[in-house]
Structure formats: C-alpha cells, structure tokens
Amino acid sequence: MIERFYGILTSIDWNSYRWQAESSAADISHSNYGYVIENGITFTFLNFGHNVFPTDEHGYHRGLLPQLWSREPDREKVRYVEVVFMKSQNWNDKQNYIIGFYAFPVFGRCNMPSPLPSFPREMELNVRAFPKDIHLLDNYINLTAHPEVQKTILPKGKQLGHQGFNYLTKDNVLKILDLMTSLNPNDTKLHSIKGRLIQSICR
C-alpha cells in the first residue's frame, strides 16, 4: 500500500516584517538561498500579506515556496496534501521556526506583477490559497530549541530537509497542528482552520 501524505514542510527565507512587506537589506544579506544573495531579491516577502494586498480574480492570495520551485513536488505524492507548513531560520538568533501555513493549497507556477510600487517587477509564485486558509502564527514552533519535536512531526527515519522539503503523514500534520494550538491557545482563526483540516484529512 502506498503511503499517503497530507502535508508538506518547506522553508522560506526570513523576513523582518513578517512576510508582509519587502525584506530588509539585512534579511537579504543573511539569506540561506543562493539566488537571493546573488540577485539581491526574494519573492517570498508577501507570503503572509493575505490581509494587506488584494487577491487575484479568483479570490486567491499567492506566495512562493522556493524549495518547490527548484524541485516541483511529485504529483502522486501531493494528491492528498491539504496543508503546507513553512519554516524559516531567524538570522538574528539562528533558530529555525515553523511560522505558519497555507491550508488547502493549490500548486502551480506563475509570474505576476508586484502589488508594491517600490518593487516594480514581476514576482515568481507557485502556491495559492484563500486568505481564510492562510495563517501566520503569533508564537512560532521553535525546532532548534526542541530537536525532540522533529521526531514527532516527521515520518519515521526522516530529518528536516535542508536542500529540499518533507512530505508529512496524517499523524505528522495532526502533531504540528496540536503544537500550534498549544502555543497559541487563544488563536480563533487557527482553531477554525485546524477544525476544517481535521475534518478533511480524517474523513
């Protein structure tokens, strides 16, 4: 029996403005991505700007997952994926955090004009979701300070992908959602999305 995957854990570069505005010069210079360093730009800076910027004609907000741009996910493996969790390393404290997610994502590459006058060029994007299904946590999950957590949120025998991303089982997804709610007990939007995810994944 082929194992089903219900989530993906992938990385984006750090943004001092919570991925709702252009990255700072320091963010760019400390990026872990060669493309960002070489070109002095990143297209992840609006990943959580879903409450700030207008949606597309279908009501979606779009973002970029760099690791899924350089190596597109296997179509069969993403067939049941219901959520993409994003982690990022804060260059200030060298800690790696799960910061938020897109629930019920749709994958597909596209180029779109930037909504920022200060960034007058097209952006490379490859994931979209409705704003109601996109969430940035107030309290992130610190993976560096709690390495034991990695054993519960990744498939058995797997380690955090440094050059790629991780596919997640149903149990992995549920563990991450439980960790998020334990750290953010009063987050009503998180509770709402979690409920809908559980209903979809466990049906």
Secondary structure, 3 states (H helix, E strand, C coil): CCCCCCEEEEECCCCCCCCCCCCCHHHHHCCCCHHHHHHCCCCCCCCCCCCCCCCCCCCCEEECCHHHHHCCCCCCCCCCCCEEEEEEEECCCCEEEEEEEEECCEEEEEEEECCCCCCCCEEEEEEEECHHHEEEEEEEEECCCCHHHHHHHCCCCCCCCCCCCEEECHHHHHHHHHHHHHHCCCCHHHHHHHHHHHHHHCC
